[in-house]
Structures are given as structure tokens and as C-alpha cells.
Amino acid sequence: MDFFKRLFSGGGPKQRGQYYYVKPTGCTEVVRIRVDTMNELSQNDDNNGYFARKSARGTGYKCTRTAELLLEFDSQKRLTNTEILGGTLVTEADYDAWVESEGTPS
């Protein structure tokens, strides 16, 4: 039975997504962005790595600005560089504090 579980479940839970937390400039909201490293990465022009580009925009009427998250990965899909345009990268703790202060579910 364990053989079939592993066969159809992919051998167990795998972490495919990574979360990043972005605060757009001029906003109090912190936006959580998920990047699926198995499906959302594009190969670089030189075929030596990958990249992802994501936009972060607040969900409420208070924050209408957009920040852009640029991520670079090596050939093993390990993060090598992070750049933010129009915002700042913050921690998960900052996101949790913002969610708690707003009283909204995460």
C-alpha cells in the first residue's frame, strides 16, 4: 500500500512555493507573494539560470500603487538575487503584524 501512496502522491510533500513579502512605496499594506519554483520560473537568455517577475499591489482602496519583485535563481533554482522596484522587501513577521493590525485573515 505504501508503494501506491508514494507513487500517486509524488513521494511526499514537497515545498514548491516560496513566499515573499512586499510593501509598496507609500502604502501601509504588506502583500504576500507566492512563487512556484516548479512552474513560474523562466529560463535566462544565457540558459545558466532562471528568473521570475511578480507585481505586488494592495487589495484595498488605501493602496493603489504597484511594486515589482524581480527574482534571479541559479541553475539549481536557488535564489541568487532579489530586487524590488517601487517598494521594499519585508519579513514574514512584518506581514503577520500587518494582518493582525487590520484584523483580516491571512
N, C-alpha and C positions, 0 to 999 in steps of 0.2 A: 504494500500500500504506500509506503513512504516513497518508493520509486516513482509512482504516478503523481504524487503530490509535488515532488521536486520537478518532474518532467513538465507538468502543466502550470506550475506556479513560477517557473524560471529559477528554481533552486533556492528561493527565499527572498525576503525583502531586500531591495537594492535602493540605495539613495540615488535617484536620477536627477532630482532638482536641488538647486541651491537658491537660498533666499538672500536678497539684498534689500537694504532699507535706505530710501532716498527721501530727502526733504527738499522740495523745490524752493528756490530762492523767493523770499517774500511770503512764504506760507508757514503756518504752524503745523499743518498736517504732515505726517510721515507715511510714505507709501511703501508697501511691501511688494517686491517684485520677485517672481519665481522664474528661474532659468532652468529649463530641462536640458541637461548636458548631453542627452542621447538624441534629442530631436531638434533643438533650436539653435545649434551652433552651425556657422557657415565656415567653410574652409578658406584660409587666407589665399591670396593670389600666388604666393610662393609655395603653397602646399606644405608648409612647415608648421602649421598651427591652425587655430580656429578663432573665431570672434563671434560676439553677439552684441546686438544693439537693441536696447529697450527704451521706451518712453515711459516716464512716470508722471501722472497727472492726478491731482487730488480728486476725490469723489464728490466733495461738497461744493457749494456755491462760493465758499470763502476762499478757495484756492483754484484759480483758473490757469495758473502757469504750468508749463511743462518742463520737466528736466529730462535729459537724455543720459542713459547709462551705457557706457562703452566698455566691453569686457574683452580681454585677449587671453587665449589659452594656448598652451604648448601642444605638441602632437599627441600627448597622453591625456589631453583635456584637463590639465591642471591650470588653475588661474595664474597668469603671469603679470597682468596689468589691469588696473581699473581706472576709468576716467569718468568724471561727471561734468556735464555741460548744463548750466542753469540750475544748479542745486548742490547739495552736499550729501555725501555718503555718511549715514549714521549707524548706530548699533541696534541690535535687536532690543536691547534694554530701552533705548530711546523710543522705539516703536511701541513696546509694551506700555511705557509710561504715557505716551500719547493716546493709545487706545483706552487706557484706564481713565485718563482725564476727560475724554469725550464720552465715556460710558457706552461705547459701542462694542459689539462683539468682534473678535479678531478673525 
